[in-house]
């Protein structure tokens, strides 16, 4: 079984998962040279530790409620909320309820440089079990 991303022009549903959330894995929808889009599923009480990426990030709460912790404090994201984080901003996520979020990352890595996030740099999917959508 081949692992693949969405193809250009292919449609993916981002409707809330509802009762299926706990059985649905985090999914990388697609990854290109400069852009990655993922649907991250976080059961209540679970989260992602502090990390940063070299490019700008958006996090949109599709369903549930999640705490986004940054140096500036906390932002609670509710269903339908979207937040933008500049490149290199350290952040952590903790789900208050069963939650799914859409994360968009601009992938930036200047040649020969470690990137502005330095040692904090981490891909959002480094600690997550990923399931890639099948092309039908």
C-alpha positions as CSV (number, residue, x, y, z in Angstrom):
1,X,0.0,0.0,0.0
2,X,1.6,3.2,-1.2
3,X,1.6,6.3,1.1
4,X,0.7,9.5,-0.7
5,X,-0.4,13.0,-0.3
6,X,-3.3,14.8,-1.8
7,X,-2.8,15.4,-5.5
8,X,-3.1,18.9,-6.9
9,X,-6.9,19.5,-7.4
10,X,-7.9,16.7,-5.1
11,X,-10.5,17.5,-2.4
12,X,-10.2,16.5,1.3
13,X,-13.0,16.9,3.8
14,X,-12.3,19.0,6.9
15,X,-15.6,18.6,8.5
16,X,-15.6,17.9,12.3
17,X,-14.9,14.2,13.1
18,X,-17.4,14.1,16.0
19,X,-17.7,10.6,17.4
20,X,-15.0,9.3,15.0
21,X,-12.3,11.7,16.5
22,X,-10.8,9.2,18.9
23,X,-10.4,6.6,16.1
24,X,-9.0,9.0,13.6
25,X,-5.2,9.4,13.4
26,X,-3.4,12.7,12.7
27,X,-3.0,13.0,8.9
28,X,-0.6,15.0,6.8
29,X,-2.8,16.2,3.9
30,X,0.1,17.2,1.7
31,X,3.7,18.4,1.8
32,X,5.4,20.4,-0.8
33,X,8.9,21.9,-0.9
34,X,7.6,25.0,0.9
35,X,4.3,24.1,2.4
36,X,2.9,21.5,4.7
37,X,-0.8,21.1,5.8
38,X,-1.8,18.6,8.5
39,X,-5.0,17.7,10.4
40,X,-3.8,17.0,13.9
41,X,-6.1,15.1,16.2
42,X,-5.7,15.6,19.9
43,X,-7.8,13.6,22.4
44,X,-8.7,15.6,25.6
45,X,-5.7,16.1,27.9
46,X,-3.2,15.3,25.1
47,X,-0.9,17.8,23.4
48,X,2.3,18.7,21.8
49,X,5.4,19.9,23.8
50,X,7.0,23.2,23.2
51,X,8.5,23.5,19.7
52,X,9.1,26.0,17.0
53,X,9.4,26.0,13.2
54,X,11.4,28.1,10.9
55,X,8.5,29.4,8.9
56,X,5.2,31.0,9.7
57,X,2.4,28.8,11.0
58,X,-1.4,29.0,11.1
59,X,-3.5,26.8,13.5
60,X,-7.3,26.6,12.8
61,X,-9.5,24.8,15.3
62,X,-11.9,22.5,13.4
63,X,-13.6,21.2,16.5
64,X,-13.0,21.1,20.2
65,X,-11.0,23.5,22.4
66,X,-7.2,23.7,22.6
67,X,-4.8,25.8,24.7
68,X,-2.0,27.3,22.6
69,X,0.8,28.4,24.9
70,X,3.4,30.9,23.7
71,X,5.9,33.2,25.4
72,X,3.3,35.9,25.4
73,X,0.9,33.7,27.4
74,X,-2.0,31.5,26.4
75,X,-4.7,31.6,23.7
76,X,-7.7,29.3,23.9
77,X,-8.8,28.3,20.4
78,X,-12.5,27.3,20.0
79,X,-14.2,25.7,17.0
80,X,-13.7,28.0,14.0
81,X,-10.8,30.1,15.5
82,X,-7.6,30.7,13.6
83,X,-4.3,31.9,14.9
84,X,-1.1,33.0,13.0
85,X,2.3,32.5,14.5
86,X,5.4,34.2,13.1
87,X,8.5,32.1,12.2
88,X,10.4,30.8,15.2
89,X,7.7,31.4,17.8
90,X,7.9,28.7,20.5
91,X,4.5,27.2,21.2
92,X,2.8,24.2,22.8
93,X,-0.7,22.7,22.5
94,X,-2.9,21.0,25.0
95,X,-6.5,19.9,24.2
96,X,-9.1,20.7,26.8
97,X,-11.7,18.6,24.8
98,X,-11.3,16.1,21.9
99,X,-9.9,18.4,19.3
100,X,-8.9,18.4,15.6
101,X,-6.9,21.3,14.2
102,X,-5.7,22.3,10.7
103,X,-2.0,23.3,10.8
104,X,-0.4,25.0,7.9
105,X,3.4,25.5,8.0
106,X,5.5,27.5,5.5
107,X,8.7,25.4,5.2
108,X,11.7,27.7,5.2
109,X,15.3,26.6,5.5
110,X,17.9,29.0,4.1
111,X,20.8,27.0,2.7
112,X,23.7,26.7,5.0
113,X,21.8,28.1,8.0
114,X,20.2,26.3,10.9
115,X,17.1,28.5,10.7
116,X,15.8,31.1,13.1
117,X,14.2,28.6,15.4
118,X,17.7,27.1,16.0
119,X,17.7,24.2,18.5
120,X,14.0,24.6,19.2
121,X,13.2,23.7,15.6
122,X,10.9,20.8,15.2
123,X,8.4,19.6,12.6
124,X,4.9,19.4,13.9
125,X,4.7,15.8,12.8
126,X,8.0,14.6,14.5
127,X,6.3,13.0,17.5
128,X,3.0,12.1,15.8
129,X,2.0,8.9,14.2
130,X,1.1,10.0,10.7
131,X,-1.4,8.4,8.3
132,X,-1.3,9.6,4.7
133,X,-4.5,9.7,2.7
134,X,-4.8,7.1,-0.1
135,X,-5.3,8.3,-3.6
136,X,-8.4,6.5,-4.9
